């Protein structure tokens, strides 16, 4: 029941709190947003059914979807057709696009496939933590290393796994950019191998890490939902201040980021500085909320 209610909760929050947070009610806000929270919500709804399947069958289903979904790359409608709304509903399961459906503006940012197959892998991975640490670490290292190696083989020879092939550029740095520039919307097989592989290796070697930095990181990990919502609002408020400071007026940024005025923004180093500032400003609240959730068992706290 928790998976069902949690999934519905995330979808509702996306369509209300997050829609306003992205646009502050100005410009062309989207009435229906299928973004990060909605994708996780729909994955949780699917997991409410998947948990009743035999675990081996669930593993096979997940791997088949993750490794096979890029076969759809050449048969789906083109982006131009999607922009005109001339696509079937199932297109939104695998591709991102902005369109109007029955006169309602809709933004599909995170397609369900293959994320709906990634969540079961995390669910199955939890079984490792009921066994010996040495065996768990060995399994994580082997799985992570296999993902990384497979990424370099498939990407290096442009065999399969991403709609865009890499190519040699006029400089080494641009060639590396081309090599690692894989699709995230939806996540291609290569994107998943490139991110999940190092993630598994990090899990294998980070269990015994301690110290102030680890404590800070785990604090955010204890309240990811609250942090995610607040960081969007805080970043958007900073964008209003930046627009006012740059002379465009704060109203110019009181819209979705896709409608910010031309030339608005700062250099990349200042973007990183803003990121650090947002994280630092939200840390005290996240630490307080994490402490509250640790000492209390109110049912509603599990939804924050």
Residue, then its C-alpha position, 0 to 999 in steps of 0.5 A: x500500500x505504501x508504494x501505491x500511496x507514495x507513487x500517487x503522492x509524488x505525481x500529485x506534488x509534481x503537478x502542483x508544487x513543482x509546476x509552480x516552482x519551475x515557473x512561479x506561475x508566469x510564462x508558458x507553464x505546463x499544465x501536465x508535467x511528467x518530470x522527475x517526481x512523476x517518473x518515480x511515482x509511476x515507477x513506484x506504482x509499477x513496483x506495487x505489482x512487480x514485488x509479487x513476481x518471482x525475483x528471477x523473473x523480475x531480474x530478467x524482465x528488467x535487464x531485457x528492458x534496459x538492454x533492449x529499449x534502444x532498439x526502439x530508437x529507429x522506429x519512433x516518430x521524429x521530434x518534429x512530429x512530436x512537437x506537432x502532437x502527431x504521435x501516439x500516446x505510447x510515444x511518451x513512454x520512451x521519448x521526451x517532448x513538449x506538446x499539447x494533448x486535447x488542448x492541454x500543454x504537456x511536458x514529458x521530461x522523464x519517460x517511463x522506459x527504461x526507468x521502470x526497469x531500473x527501480x526493480x534492480x535497486x529493489x533486488x540489490x537490497x538482498x545483498x545487504x542481508x548477507x556477508x559484507x565480503x560477498x556483497x562487496x565482491x558482487x558489487x565490484x564485479x557488477x560495477x566493473x562489468x558495467x564500466x567495461x561493457x560501456x567502453x566496449x559498446x561505446x568505443x566501437x559504436x556498436x549499440x546502446x545510444x542513438x548518437x555515435x561518437x566521432x573524432x573531433x578537432x581536439x582531444x577535449x572535444x573528442x572526449x565530450x563526443x565520446x561521453x555525450x550519451x542520451x539521458x532523456x530517455x537514458x540510453x543503455x550507455x548512459x545507464x552503464x556509465x552511471x550505474x557502474x561507477x555507482x555500484x563501485x562506490x557502494x562497494x567501497x563506501x560502506x566504512x567511510x566516516x567523517x564530517x563530509x560523509x555525515x553531510x552527504x548522508x544528511x541530504x540522503x535522509x531527506x531527498x524529497x524535501x531537499x529536491x523541492x526546496x532546492x528548485x524553489x531556492x534556485x529559482x528565487x536566486x534567478x529572480x535576484x540575478x535577473x534584477x541585478x542584471x537589469x532585466x527585472x525580476x519578472x523576466x525570470x518569473x517564468x520557466x527556465x525555458x523562457x528566460x531572456x536571451x543572454x541571461x545567466x552567468x559563467x560556469x564557475x559562478x553556476x558551481x558557486x550558486x550550486x554550492x550556495x544552495x546546498x549550504x543554505x539548505x543543509x541546516x533545514x535538512x539536518x533538522x528534518x533528518x533529526x525529526x524523522x529519526x526520533x519520531x514515527x509519525x506516518x506523515x513524516x515518511x512522505x517528506 
